[in-house]
Structure formats: C-alpha cells, structure tokens
Amino acid sequence: MSHKALSPPIYGLIAEFDTATELVEAAQAAYAAGYRKLDAYSPFPIEEASEAIGFHKSRVPLVVLLGGLLGGLSGFGLQYWINVIAYPLNIGGKPYDSWPAFIVPTFEMTILFAGLSGVFGMFALNGLPMPYHPLFNVDRFARVTRDKFFLCVEAADPKFDVVDTQRFMESLKPLSIEEVPH
Amino acid sequence: MREGPEEKTILQDVAWPDEPPVMEPGQTYDTVTDQIADAVLKRPIGLGWLAGLFIAMSLVALLGAAATYLFLRGVGIWGIEVPVAWGFAIINFVWWIGIGHAGTLISAILLLLKQTWRNSINRFAEAMTLFAVACAGMFPVLHMGRPWLAYWMFPYPSSMGVWPQFRSPLVWDVFAVSTYATISAVFWYVGLVPDFATMREKASHPYTKAVYGILSMGWRGSARHWKRYESLYILLAGLATPLVLSVHTVVSFDFAISILPGWHTTIFPPYFVAGAIYSGFAMVLVLAIPIRHYYGLENMITMRHLQNSAKVMLATGLIVAYGYAAETFIAFYSGSTYERFMVENRWFGPYAVFYWMLILMNILLPQILWVPRFRANTKILFGISLVILTGMWLERFVIIITSLSRDFLPSSWGHYAATRWDYAVLAGTIGFFSAAMYIFIRIMPAISIFEMRQLLPESEVKAK
C-alpha cells in the first residue's frame, strides 16, 4: 500500500475495449475479483453491462408510479374541489360530482405527472446534468460516444491499488489503460 | 447483416428474406455516427435548403400578418358565421393534431412492439409530432377571439373566483393536448441526450461544442445511467401509448359529445385515431422521401421503412373506410330523419363535391398501395401521401362544415365559405411546420445515432 501515498490522487483507472462483448466480460471479471466501485461506459445501452457491474435495479419505475399516483389524485382532487366545493355550477342538472366527466383530465394528469417525474427522476438519479466529470480528462474517453467501450475502476474502491489494479486490468487485455486524474 | 438468425437486427430480414433490409449491410459504429452527425456538423448549407427555408419563412411571415390582422379585427375576418362557428380553425386543429400521431406511434408503440426498424425514423417523426402539435395548438388560441386570455383555459386560482367547466370536452382538450405536447417534447429530448453527447465530442467549433455539451447534460454513457435511461424510455413509451390514443379520442369527443347529426356518433374515437395515424404516416413519407434523398440516407431509411409505412397507411385507411361505412349505415339504420338527412346532405348537398373528393382521395386512390410495385416507387408513395393528407383535411371539412351548416331546423341553416385569411392561416402553419423541419434537420441528428448503433450486429453481446 506504500505506493498509494506516493502517486497523486486519481479518480481511478480506465481500460478501453473494442467490443461490447469484451466490455461485459471485463466487467464480470472485475466484479468477480471483488471490485465494487466500478462502472462500464458504452456508446449505446448494454443490458448485460449493468448486470455485470452489479447494478440490477433501477428506481425509475417507482418514481414514475409515485408521480402517476400523485398526478391522478391531484387531477381528480382538483376537479372535485372546484366542482363540488369552490365553484359549484349546475350544468344541465348534472350532479356536482360528475365523476365520469372528470376521468379525461384525471387520466391526462396521471400521464403528465408520471412522465415528467420519470424524466426528472432519471436525470436526478443519474446525477445529471454534470458538466464536469474526471473521466472527461481522458482524451480517449471521447470515443465512448462513438465506438469504444470503457471500464473504470474507481480509486474509492477499498480494493483499489494503482499497481495491483493496473496489473489486474492488463490481464483483461484492453486496448489501453489510463489513469483518470481528478 | 444477414449472418444468422441469432443476430438481433436481422430477425426481420430472416422472417421476410424478400423484403429490402432495414439497414444496408456494411455499416459500423463509425459509419452510422459520421453519416448522421456530419449531415449537421460538416455538410455545407445548400442553395436548395436555403430556398426551401426562404419559402417556408415567407409563409411564417404570412402567418404573422394574418394573426396580427386577426387580433386587430377579430374572428370576423374569417368565414365563420352562425351556424358555422367552427370553420377552418377547428378543421386545421384536428388535422394537425392527427398528423402528430404517427410520430408517437412510431416512437412509442413500435418500440413496445419491438419493431426495431423504427430506430431510423423515430427521431424526425417525433420532431414532426412536436411541430404538428405546435401548429395545432395555435388554432384554438387564434379562434378564441380574445387570444390574450388563452390562459383562462387552465385551472388556476384567479381573483375572479371562476374555474373552468370540467364537464366540457373543450376543457378535456386543453388537458389532452397540453399533456401530449409536453410528453412528446420530453420523450424527444430524452432520446436526443446521448446523441447530443456524440455531437459534443464530434463538434470542432468551441461554441458548437458548448451548446451540444449543455444539451447533452454531460452524458457519459455509464452503464448505471443507461440502465435508468432504458427503464425510463420504455416507461415513457408505455405512457405515451395510451396518451396518443386518448388525444384524438378526446378531440373526437369535441364532436361526439354534442347532439348534432354527423357528430353524435360512438364510432368517432376509433375512427379519429385511425385517421390520425393514417395522415401521420402520410406526413412521415412526405418528409422521409425527400430527406433520405437529399441527405443520402437511403442506406438507413430504406425501402423497408417506406413500404412498412405504406402498409400502415393501407391498414388505417381501411379502418377509416369502415368508419365512413358505419356512419352511413347507422344514419339509415337508426331511423332518425335528421341522421338520414345528414348523409343525404353529404352526398348531394352544397358541399357534396368535397365529400366525393374525400372518398376518392382517402379511400379509392390509396388502394393502389396493395400493389407491391407501387409501394416500391418513391414517387408514387410521395404522391399518394399528399393525396391522403388532402383527403384527411377534407374529412374534417366534411364533418365540421356539412353538419354545422344544416342541422335540425331549416330556418337556422347557413352557408360557409372560407376567406383569404382562413387560407392565409392554413398556409402559414404549413410554412411554420416546414420551417421548423428545415431548421431541425440542420441542427440536430435527424436519425437516432445510438439506436442505429444498436441495430448493428456487433452491438450484440455474445455469451461465452
């Protein structure tokens, strides 16, 4: 552990791969080797990659459900309150609580709240917008938006050690390995 | 592309080996990225594009002039007059909203149905939806007479102490259309975020880089992000699917809830939705055929896409034909004098010529799409799409004008004729729509880059 103190603080080590399959295999190997603070980066969604790094469950569906419930309840509640309590109007002798007529706005409010909470929830859970991230210091990383795949083991991982982790990552046969400065 | 059935993208090619491929073979991550992004970043601005934008912007100027004059003089400058108080404004509103529907169908419903061919047309179809809804949204506001009070439509605690009348389908429309516009916009933006990241890295000019960088929110393709992203994307599709069906249903309620013969029909919601998709796919073809030609995207928007769109038009066109037939049948079967008169008035009344043009353009002519040779001809597809768009506009004309002009009492009958200002506003929104599309294809990737990468066989993770 002595060399850890000698080297400047870094965000982690990043390895570059050519194919999605290599990335997933490398991520599985790293997870099996005990690394937990790691992330895979790819130019398109790879279901197997999030599984490989041990990220199995997204909480976005829960956020969408709660948003939808809130939207539906507030949509109906608003109409009930307006028509029965705040501003009762006799429209063609219909009851004040004409709930079948309230279904359409209730439905639309459900969809609206569910959709918007999903979008804001997804960005919030992802910590976006994040204009700066240490990974952007690595020039090669730009190709993650194009055709290359990356695996990053973060220095915050308790098992992380610049030399050992680098040796381990070399065993994964990546195209390149780089230190990610902060 | 055609290596074996285990490759995900070729599933559809294997099932129908005689059909054109969804994507021409020989493409890689690099080629799809460069081809789509360079159309925005590298391609010089051409004379054709400038000329097209100039014409479109002239029409936008016309729209501005027509709206200004409308605000100065009131809706009396239009042809509307009791009993026909809903003229071009409502025809155009229904027509534009309908056109938007194909975009959501492609991006949401076809996603849920795992129709991967949608990946190359969903982006500009969603843009089309957004611009069409924007055009549609103008009309109720312009039609209000006092458009500066448009916010009265929304429920908010005002000092006047009044609230909207929630038993009215017109209020439902406010909710349906504004929700539709919002969800379409966020769906579109969410789809664009990873592509904005690609544009950020590819752009060379620092300002361009900064703008795309802000729009991309610092997207970095993390597996955790992608997981949440995908889960949201599929949920939004699941939410947008009932939403899109509800929007034209609610629009049809504007008519069906009333008691006017020709409006008061239970067939309206399904046949309005089918008609909406019908005209929307026609607009998709009207846009896709020139875009793929001028931007050299024939390898991504292939004949498969055009033919599939033609088939969807054929199917929805038949549903629309069934709707017309059911309306006519019920008019006679109901035994109601007024209903029967409504149909006879459509056939032989003062607007009969529009009815028969509608039958010709919406039902008879599109039947040539049964012939594979015609489906494979882009010129015929383009022409027939324009015919369908006109036909669908006429459908709304027939429904609104014919019914309103002659209702129950002959003493309250009237005649409707549009004025030049009606045509100016219609032309103006077509210009607005075209201008928005012209600008869109120059500043944003018109095809979803990351979803095209997913279509490539090498995107498949092979098990050891």
Interface residues (C-beta under 8 A of the other chain):
Chain A: T19 A20 T21 V24 E25 A27 D39 A40 Y41 S42 P43 F44 P45 I46 E47 E48 A49 S50 A52 I53 F55 S58 R59 V60 P61 V64 G68 L78 Q79 I82 N83 A86 Y87 L89 I91 K94 S98 A101 F102 V104 P105 F107 E108 M109 I111 L112 A114 G115 L116 G118 V119 G121 M122 F123 L125 N126 L128 P129 M130 P131 Y132 H133 L135 F136 F141 A142 R143 V144 T145 R146 D147
Chain B: T28 Y29 D30 T33 P155 G161 V162 W163 P164 Q165 F166 R167 P169 V171 W172 F175 A176 T179 T182 I183 V186 F187 Y189 V190 P194 A197 T198 R200 E201 K202 G213 I214 M217 G218 W219 R220 G221 S222 A223 R224 H225 W226 K227 R228 Y229 E230 S231 L232 L235 L236 L239 A240 P242 L243 S246 V250 F253 F450 E451 R453 Q454 E458 S459 E460 V461 K462 K464
